[in-house]
Amino acid sequence: MTVSNDIAVGTTATGATVGHLIAAWSAGRALTGGAALALMVRQGHRVLALWAVIHTLQIVTCIGVVAGPVVFASIPIKRVFA
C-alpha cells in the first residue's frame, strides 16, 4: 500500500469508529472510544470491503471522465442527432 492508501484506510477506520460512537450516543448507550474501536476491528472486513468498493467506483468514474469526452468528440454531430 502507498502512503495515500494508508491514509485512506485510516480515515475509513476512524470514520467507522466515530460512527459507532455516534450511533451509541443517539441510542442513549454509553460507549468508550476503546469499545468503539473494538467494534470497528470486529467489523474490519466490512469496512475494508466498503473501502474497496468506493475506490473501485472512483476509478470507474475517473475512466469515464477521461474516456467520455474522447469517445463523444470522435463521433460526428450529424450522426448523433440524425
Jmol script that loads the backbone (N, CA, C; Angstrom):
load data "model"
ATOM      1  N   MET A   1       0.836  -1.178   0.000  1.00  0.00           N
ATOM      2  CA  MET A   1       0.000   0.000   0.000  1.00  0.00           C
ATOM      3  C   MET A   1       0.883   1.245   0.000  1.00  0.00           C
ATOM      4  N   THR A   2       0.414   2.250  -0.660  1.00  0.00           N
ATOM      5  CA  THR A   2       1.143   3.512  -0.664  1.00  0.00           C
ATOM      6  C   THR A   2       0.696   4.366   0.515  1.00  0.00           C
ATOM      7  N   VAL A   3       1.354   5.479   0.691  1.00  0.00           N
ATOM      8  CA  VAL A   3       1.016   6.358   1.812  1.00  0.00           C
ATOM      9  C   VAL A   3      -0.411   6.863   1.684  1.00  0.00           C
ATOM     10  N   SER A   4      -0.835   7.226   0.470  1.00  0.00           N
ATOM     11  CA  SER A   4      -2.194   7.743   0.305  1.00  0.00           C
ATOM     12  C   SER A   4      -3.235   6.667   0.606  1.00  0.00           C
ATOM     13  N   ASN A   5      -2.957   5.416   0.243  1.00  0.00           N
ATOM     14  CA  ASN A   5      -3.890   4.343   0.579  1.00  0.00           C
ATOM     15  C   ASN A   5      -3.929   4.086   2.075  1.00  0.00           C
ATOM     16  N   ASP A   6      -2.775   4.177   2.745  1.00  0.00           N
ATOM     17  CA  ASP A   6      -2.746   4.018   4.197  1.00  0.00           C
ATOM     18  C   ASP A   6      -3.581   5.095   4.871  1.00  0.00           C
ATOM     19  N   ILE A   7      -3.467   6.318   4.364  1.00  0.00           N
ATOM     20  CA  ILE A   7      -4.254   7.421   4.926  1.00  0.00           C
ATOM     21  C   ILE A   7      -5.738   7.179   4.664  1.00  0.00           C
ATOM     22  N   ALA A   8      -6.084   6.702   3.481  1.00  0.00           N
ATOM     23  CA  ALA A   8      -7.484   6.445   3.151  1.00  0.00           C
ATOM     24  C   ALA A   8      -8.067   5.349   4.038  1.00  0.00           C
ATOM     25  N   VAL A   9      -7.306   4.291   4.279  1.00  0.00           N
ATOM     26  CA  VAL A   9      -7.788   3.216   5.155  1.00  0.00           C
ATOM     27  C   VAL A   9      -7.907   3.738   6.584  1.00  0.00           C
ATOM     28  N   GLY A  10      -6.942   4.533   7.023  1.00  0.00           N
ATOM     29  CA  GLY A  10      -7.009   5.114   8.366  1.00  0.00           C
ATOM     30  C   GLY A  10      -8.204   6.032   8.540  1.00  0.00           C
ATOM     31  N   THR A  11      -8.475   6.830   7.519  1.00  0.00           N
ATOM     32  CA  THR A  11      -9.637   7.717   7.570  1.00  0.00           C
ATOM     33  C   THR A  11     -10.927   6.912   7.599  1.00  0.00           C
ATOM     34  N   THR A  12     -10.982   5.838   6.839  1.00  0.00           N
ATOM     35  CA  THR A  12     -12.161   4.976   6.828  1.00  0.00           C
ATOM     36  C   THR A  12     -12.365   4.325   8.187  1.00  0.00           C
ATOM     37  N   ALA A  13     -11.292   3.834   8.787  1.00  0.00           N
ATOM     38  CA  ALA A  13     -11.387   3.212  10.109  1.00  0.00           C
ATOM     39  C   ALA A  13     -11.818   4.223  11.164  1.00  0.00           C
ATOM     40  N   THR A  14     -11.270   5.431  11.082  1.00  0.00           N
ATOM     41  CA  THR A  14     -11.659   6.484  12.021  1.00  0.00           C
ATOM     42  C   THR A  14     -13.132   6.836  11.857  1.00  0.00           C
ATOM     43  N   GLY A  15     -13.581   6.940  10.627  1.00  0.00           N
ATOM     44  CA  GLY A  15     -14.988   7.234  10.366  1.00  0.00           C
ATOM     45  C   GLY A  15     -15.916   6.154  10.890  1.00  0.00           C
ATOM     46  N   ALA A  16     -15.518   4.895  10.719  1.00  0.00           N
ATOM     47  CA  ALA A  16     -16.342   3.796  11.219  1.00  0.00           C
ATOM     48  C   ALA A  16     -16.395   3.805  12.745  1.00  0.00           C
ATOM     49  N   THR A  17     -15.260   4.104  13.389  1.00  0.00           N
ATOM     50  CA  THR A  17     -15.224   4.163  14.849  1.00  0.00           C
ATOM     51  C   THR A  17     -16.085   5.304  15.370  1.00  0.00           C
ATOM     52  N   VAL A  18     -15.967   6.467  14.767  1.00  0.00           N
ATOM     53  CA  VAL A  18     -16.792   7.606  15.175  1.00  0.00           C
ATOM     54  C   VAL A  18     -18.271   7.314  14.909  1.00  0.00           C
ATOM     55  N   GLY A  19     -18.559   6.598  13.829  1.00  0.00           N
ATOM     56  CA  GLY A  19     -19.943   6.200  13.554  1.00  0.00           C
ATOM     57  C   GLY A  19     -20.520   5.329  14.651  1.00  0.00           C
ATOM     58  N   HIS A  20     -19.709   4.413  15.180  1.00  0.00           N
ATOM     59  CA  HIS A  20     -20.167   3.585  16.305  1.00  0.00           C
ATOM     60  C   HIS A  20     -20.435   4.447  17.535  1.00  0.00           C
ATOM     61  N   LEU A  21     -19.557   5.414  17.803  1.00  0.00           N
ATOM     62  CA  LEU A  21     -19.757   6.302  18.946  1.00  0.00           C
ATOM     63  C   LEU A  21     -21.036   7.120  18.812  1.00  0.00           C
ATOM     64  N   ILE A  22     -21.274   7.653  17.621  1.00  0.00           N
ATOM     65  CA  ILE A  22     -22.476   8.471  17.402  1.00  0.00           C
ATOM     66  C   ILE A  22     -23.735   7.619  17.487  1.00  0.00           C
ATOM     67  N   ALA A  23     -23.688   6.403  16.925  1.00  0.00           N
ATOM     68  CA  ALA A  23     -24.860   5.519  16.999  1.00  0.00           C
ATOM     69  C   ALA A  23     -25.180   5.163  18.446  1.00  0.00           C
ATOM     70  N   ALA A  24     -24.159   4.887  19.242  1.00  0.00           N
ATOM     71  CA  ALA A  24     -24.386   4.569  20.653  1.00  0.00           C
ATOM     72  C   ALA A  24     -24.927   5.784  21.400  1.00  0.00           C
ATOM     73  N   TRP A  25     -24.371   6.949  21.106  1.00  0.00           N
ATOM     74  CA  TRP A  25     -24.825   8.172  21.757  1.00  0.00           C
ATOM     75  C   TRP A  25     -26.289   8.463  21.431  1.00  0.00           C
ATOM     76  N   SER A  26     -26.661   8.299  20.160  1.00  0.00           N
ATOM     77  CA  SER A  26     -28.049   8.594  19.777  1.00  0.00           C
ATOM     78  C   SER A  26     -29.031   7.566  20.339  1.00  0.00           C
ATOM     79  N   ALA A  27     -28.537   6.358  20.646  1.00  0.00           N
ATOM     80  CA  ALA A  27     -29.393   5.338  21.253  1.00  0.00           C
ATOM     81  C   ALA A  27     -29.418   5.448  22.775  1.00  0.00           C
ATOM     82  N   GLY A  28     -28.625   6.373  23.318  1.00  0.00           N
ATOM     83  CA  GLY A  28     -28.613   6.574  24.758  1.00  0.00           C
ATOM     84  C   GLY A  28     -27.722   5.589  25.504  1.00  0.00           C
ATOM     85  N   ARG A  29     -26.817   4.923  24.788  1.00  0.00           N
ATOM     86  CA  ARG A  29     -25.901   3.965  25.429  1.00  0.00           C
ATOM     87  C   ARG A  29     -24.545   4.620  25.638  1.00  0.00           C
ATOM     88  N   ALA A  30     -23.894   4.241  26.712  1.00  0.00           N
ATOM     89  CA  ALA A  30     -22.544   4.731  26.972  1.00  0.00           C
ATOM     90  C   ALA A  30     -21.547   3.815  26.259  1.00  0.00           C
ATOM     91  N   LEU A  31     -20.665   4.392  25.484  1.00  0.00           N
ATOM     92  CA  LEU A  31     -19.669   3.616  24.750  1.00  0.00           C
ATOM     93  C   LEU A  31     -18.346   4.367  24.805  1.00  0.00           C
ATOM     94  N   THR A  32     -17.307   3.686  25.232  1.00  0.00           N
ATOM     95  CA  THR A  32     -15.994   4.327  25.280  1.00  0.00           C
ATOM     96  C   THR A  32     -15.344   4.261  23.905  1.00  0.00           C
ATOM     97  N   GLY A  33     -14.300   5.049  23.737  1.00  0.00           N
ATOM     98  CA  GLY A  33     -13.569   5.033  22.471  1.00  0.00           C
ATOM     99  C   GLY A  33     -12.949   3.677  22.195  1.00  0.00           C
ATOM    100  N   GLY A  34     -12.431   3.042  23.238  1.00  0.00           N
ATOM    101  CA  GLY A  34     -11.836   1.710  23.076  1.00  0.00           C
ATOM    102  C   GLY A  34     -12.858   0.676  22.658  1.00  0.00           C
ATOM    103  N   ALA A  35     -14.057   0.759  23.223  1.00  0.00           N
ATOM    104  CA  ALA A  35     -15.115  -0.183  22.849  1.00  0.00           C
ATOM    105  C   ALA A  35     -15.561   0.056  21.403  1.00  0.00           C
ATOM    106  N   ALA A  36     -15.625   1.318  21.012  1.00  0.00           N
ATOM    107  CA  ALA A  36     -15.991   1.629  19.630  1.00  0.00           C
ATOM    108  C   ALA A  36     -14.923   1.129  18.669  1.00  0.00           C
ATOM    109  N   LEU A  37     -13.662   1.287  19.054  1.00  0.00           N
ATOM    110  CA  LEU A  37     -12.573   0.781  18.223  1.00  0.00           C
ATOM    111  C   LEU A  37     -12.627  -0.749  18.121  1.00  0.00           C
ATOM    112  N   ALA A  38     -12.959  -1.411  19.219  1.00  0.00           N
ATOM    113  CA  ALA A  38     -13.088  -2.872  19.199  1.00  0.00           C
ATOM    114  C   ALA A  38     -14.226  -3.304  18.276  1.00  0.00           C
ATOM    115  N   LEU A  39     -15.329  -2.570  18.289  1.00  0.00           N
ATOM    116  CA  LEU A  39     -16.429  -2.873  17.366  1.00  0.00           C
ATOM    117  C   LEU A  39     -15.990  -2.725  15.916  1.00  0.00           C
ATOM    118  N   MET A  40     -15.227  -1.672  15.642  1.00  0.00           N
ATOM    119  CA  MET A  40     -14.757  -1.450  14.278  1.00  0.00           C
ATOM    120  C   MET A  40     -13.800  -2.559  13.844  1.00  0.00           C
ATOM    121  N   VAL A  41     -12.936  -2.999  14.763  1.00  0.00           N
ATOM    122  CA  VAL A  41     -11.986  -4.062  14.423  1.00  0.00           C
ATOM    123  C   VAL A  41     -12.731  -5.364  14.124  1.00  0.00           C
ATOM    124  N   ARG A  42     -13.776  -5.659  14.910  1.00  0.00           N
ATOM    125  CA  ARG A  42     -14.567  -6.865  14.646  1.00  0.00           C
ATOM    126  C   ARG A  42     -15.266  -6.810  13.290  1.00  0.00           C
ATOM    127  N   GLN A  43     -15.610  -5.614  12.853  1.00  0.00           N
ATOM    128  CA  GLN A  43     -16.266  -5.448  11.561  1.00  0.00           C
ATOM    129  C   GLN A  43     -15.284  -4.932  10.515  1.00  0.00           C
ATOM    130  N   GLY A  44     -14.004  -5.158  10.734  1.00  0.00           N
ATOM    131  CA  GLY A  44     -12.969  -4.643   9.843  1.00  0.00           C
ATOM    132  C   GLY A  44     -13.085  -5.140   8.419  1.00  0.00           C
ATOM    133  N   HIS A  45     -13.490  -6.395   8.245  1.00  0.00           N
ATOM    134  CA  HIS A  45     -13.629  -6.927   6.886  1.00  0.00           C
ATOM    135  C   HIS A  45     -14.705  -6.173   6.114  1.00  0.00           C
ATOM    136  N   ARG A  46     -15.771  -5.772   6.785  1.00  0.00           N
ATOM    137  CA  ARG A  46     -16.820  -4.988   6.112  1.00  0.00           C
ATOM    138  C   ARG A  46     -16.310  -3.593   5.765  1.00  0.00           C
ATOM    139  N   VAL A  47     -15.584  -2.992   6.691  1.00  0.00           N
ATOM    140  CA  VAL A  47     -15.046  -1.647   6.462  1.00  0.00           C
ATOM    141  C   VAL A  47     -14.085  -1.660   5.275  1.00  0.00           C
ATOM    142  N   LEU A  48     -13.193  -2.652   5.232  1.00  0.00           N
ATOM    143  CA  LEU A  48     -12.251  -2.733   4.115  1.00  0.00           C
ATOM    144  C   LEU A  48     -12.956  -3.057   2.798  1.00  0.00           C
ATOM    145  N   ALA A  49     -13.999  -3.883   2.848  1.00  0.00           N
ATOM    146  CA  ALA A  49     -14.750  -4.190   1.623  1.00  0.00           C
ATOM    147  C   ALA A  49     -15.433  -2.931   1.081  1.00  0.00           C
ATOM    148  N   LEU A  50     -16.028  -2.151   1.962  1.00  0.00           N
ATOM    149  CA  LEU A  50     -16.663  -0.907   1.514  1.00  0.00           C
ATOM    150  C   LEU A  50     -15.625   0.084   0.999  1.00  0.00           C
ATOM    151  N   TRP A  51     -14.452   0.121   1.631  1.00  0.00           N
ATOM    152  CA  TRP A  51     -13.368   0.967   1.158  1.00  0.00           C
ATOM    153  C   TRP A  51     -12.988   0.573  -0.271  1.00  0.00           C
ATOM    154  N   ALA A  52     -12.878  -0.732  -0.514  1.00  0.00           N
ATOM    155  CA  ALA A  52     -12.507  -1.213  -1.847  1.00  0.00           C
ATOM    156  C   ALA A  52     -13.591  -0.890  -2.878  1.00  0.00           C
ATOM    157  N   VAL A  53     -14.864  -1.046  -2.499  1.00  0.00           N
ATOM    158  CA  VAL A  53     -15.963  -0.744  -3.426  1.00  0.00           C
ATOM    159  C   VAL A  53     -15.959   0.739  -3.786  1.00  0.00           C
ATOM    160  N   ILE A  54     -15.779   1.585  -2.797  1.00  0.00           N
ATOM    161  CA  ILE A  54     -15.782   3.029  -3.053  1.00  0.00           C
ATOM    162  C   ILE A  54     -14.622   3.424  -3.964  1.00  0.00           C
ATOM    163  N   HIS A  55     -13.440   2.860  -3.719  1.00  0.00           N
ATOM    164  CA  HIS A  55     -12.309   3.201  -4.570  1.00  0.00           C
ATOM    165  C   HIS A  55     -12.452   2.625  -5.977  1.00  0.00           C
ATOM    166  N   THR A  56     -13.089   1.486  -6.110  1.00  0.00           N
ATOM    167  CA  THR A  56     -13.373   0.945  -7.441  1.00  0.00           C
ATOM    168  C   THR A  56     -14.316   1.874  -8.200  1.00  0.00           C
ATOM    169  N   LEU A  57     -15.348   2.366  -7.523  1.00  0.00           N
ATOM    170  CA  LEU A  57     -16.264   3.313  -8.158  1.00  0.00           C
ATOM    171  C   LEU A  57     -15.552   4.603  -8.544  1.00  0.00           C
ATOM    172  N   GLN A  58     -14.627   5.048  -7.729  1.00  0.00           N
ATOM    173  CA  GLN A  58     -13.869   6.251  -8.068  1.00  0.00           C
ATOM    174  C   GLN A  58     -13.005   6.026  -9.305  1.00  0.00           C
ATOM    175  N   ILE A  59     -12.408   4.864  -9.422  1.00  0.00           N
ATOM    176  CA  ILE A  59     -11.594   4.552 -10.601  1.00  0.00           C
ATOM    177  C   ILE A  59     -12.453   4.513 -11.851  1.00  0.00           C
ATOM    178  N   VAL A  60     -13.616   3.861 -11.768  1.00  0.00           N
ATOM    179  CA  VAL A  60     -14.530   3.786 -12.914  1.00  0.00           C
ATOM    180  C   VAL A  60     -14.988   5.187 -13.313  1.00  0.00           C
ATOM    181  N   THR A  61     -15.268   6.030 -12.334  1.00  0.00           N
ATOM    182  CA  THR A  61     -15.686   7.400 -12.623  1.00  0.00           C
ATOM    183  C   THR A  61     -14.571   8.177 -13.319  1.00  0.00           C
ATOM    184  N   CYS A  62     -13.350   8.023 -12.847  1.00  0.00           N
ATOM    185  CA  CYS A  62     -12.219   8.717 -13.486  1.00  0.00           C
ATOM    186  C   CYS A  62     -12.030   8.256 -14.925  1.00  0.00           C
ATOM    187  N   ILE A  63     -12.187   6.960 -15.166  1.00  0.00           N
ATOM    188  CA  ILE A  63     -12.079   6.443 -16.533  1.00  0.00           C
ATOM    189  C   ILE A  63     -13.176   7.050 -17.399  1.00  0.00           C
ATOM    190  N   GLY A  64     -14.392   7.134 -16.862  1.00  0.00           N
ATOM    191  CA  GLY A  64     -15.500   7.719 -17.612  1.00  0.00           C
ATOM    192  C   GLY A  64     -15.303   9.194 -17.898  1.00  0.00           C
ATOM    193  N   VAL A  65     -14.732   9.912 -16.945  1.00  0.00           N
ATOM    194  CA  VAL A  65     -14.499  11.341 -17.135  1.00  0.00           C
ATOM    195  C   VAL A  65     -13.469  11.573 -18.241  1.00  0.00           C
ATOM    196  N   VAL A  66     -12.486  10.702 -18.328  1.00  0.00           N
ATOM    197  CA  VAL A  66     -11.454  10.854 -19.358  1.00  0.00           C
ATOM    198  C   VAL A  66     -11.923  10.272 -20.687  1.00  0.00           C
ATOM    199  N   ALA A  67     -12.501   9.075 -20.659  1.00  0.00           N
ATOM    200  CA  ALA A  67     -12.872   8.395 -21.900  1.00  0.00           C
ATOM    201  C   ALA A  67     -14.130   8.985 -22.543  1.00  0.00           C
ATOM    202  N   GLY A  68     -15.047   9.490 -21.742  1.00  0.00           N
ATOM    203  CA  GLY A  68     -16.298  10.032 -22.284  1.00  0.00           C
ATOM    204  C   GLY A  68     -16.088  11.125 -23.317  1.00  0.00           C
ATOM    205  N   PRO A  69     -15.373  12.186 -22.981  1.00  0.00           N
ATOM    206  CA  PRO A  69     -15.143  13.241 -23.970  1.00  0.00           C
ATOM    207  C   PRO A  69     -14.357  12.758 -25.186  1.00  0.00           C
ATOM    208  N   VAL A  70     -13.441  11.817 -24.988  1.00  0.00           N
ATOM    209  CA  VAL A  70     -12.666  11.305 -26.123  1.00  0.00           C
ATOM    210  C   VAL A  70     -13.582  10.564 -27.082  1.00  0.00           C
ATOM    211  N   VAL A  71     -14.474   9.720 -26.542  1.00  0.00           N
ATOM    212  CA  VAL A  71     -15.390   8.949 -27.390  1.00  0.00           C
ATOM    213  C   VAL A  71     -16.387   9.863 -28.072  1.00  0.00           C
ATOM    214  N   PHE A  72     -17.002  10.773 -27.319  1.00  0.00           N
ATOM    215  CA  PHE A  72     -18.024  11.622 -27.913  1.00  0.00           C
ATOM    216  C   PHE A  72     -17.441  12.693 -28.820  1.00  0.00           C
ATOM    217  N   ALA A  73     -16.208  13.076 -28.619  1.00  0.00           N
ATOM    218  CA  ALA A  73     -15.577  14.046 -29.511  1.00  0.00           C
ATOM    219  C   ALA A  73     -15.240  13.426 -30.857  1.00  0.00           C
ATOM    220  N   SER A  74     -15.109  12.104 -30.904  1.00  0.00           N
ATOM    221  CA  SER A  74     -14.756  11.456 -32.156  1.00  0.00           C
ATOM    222  C   SER A  74     -15.976  11.120 -33.015  1.00  0.00           C
ATOM    223  N   ILE A  75     -17.186  11.270 -32.471  1.00  0.00           N
ATOM    224  CA  ILE A  75     -18.417  10.980 -33.227  1.00  0.00           C
ATOM    225  C   ILE A  75     -18.892  12.274 -33.890  1.00  0.00           C
ATOM    226  N   PRO A  76     -19.117  12.236 -35.214  1.00  0.00           N
ATOM    227  CA  PRO A  76     -19.622  13.441 -35.875  1.00  0.00           C
ATOM    228  C   PRO A  76     -21.012  13.818 -35.342  1.00  0.00           C
ATOM    229  N   ILE A  77     -21.269  15.102 -35.235  1.00  0.00           N
ATOM    230  CA  ILE A  77     -22.531  15.600 -34.659  1.00  0.00           C
ATOM    231  C   ILE A  77     -23.719  15.150 -35.518  1.00  0.00           C
ATOM    232  N   LYS A  78     -23.585  15.097 -36.813  1.00  0.00           N
ATOM    233  CA  LYS A  78     -24.688  14.699 -37.684  1.00  0.00           C
ATOM    234  C   LYS A  78     -25.171  13.283 -37.360  1.00  0.00           C
ATOM    235  N   ARG A  79     -24.260  12.386 -37.052  1.00  0.00           N
ATOM    236  CA  ARG A  79     -24.659  11.004 -36.742  1.00  0.00           C
ATOM    237  C   ARG A  79     -25.353  10.913 -35.397  1.00  0.00           C
ATOM    238  N   VAL A  80     -25.015  11.766 -34.462  1.00  0.00           N
ATOM    239  CA  VAL A  80     -25.610  11.701 -33.131  1.00  0.00           C
ATOM    240  C   VAL A  80     -27.055  12.170 -33.168  1.00  0.00           C
ATOM    241  N   PHE A  81     -27.330  13.258 -33.885  1.00  0.00           N
ATOM    242  CA  PHE A  81     -28.654  13.838 -33.887  1.00  0.00           C
ATOM    243  C   PHE A  81     -29.485  13.458 -35.107  1.00  0.00           C
ATOM    244  N   ALA A  82     -29.014  12.561 -35.929  1.00  0.00           N
ATOM    245  CA  ALA A  82     -29.770  12.197 -37.136  1.00  0.00           C
ATOM    246  C   ALA A  82     -30.775  11.119 -36.834  1.00  0.00           C
TER     247      ALA A  82
END
end "model"
wireframe off; spacefill off
backbone 0.3
color backbone group
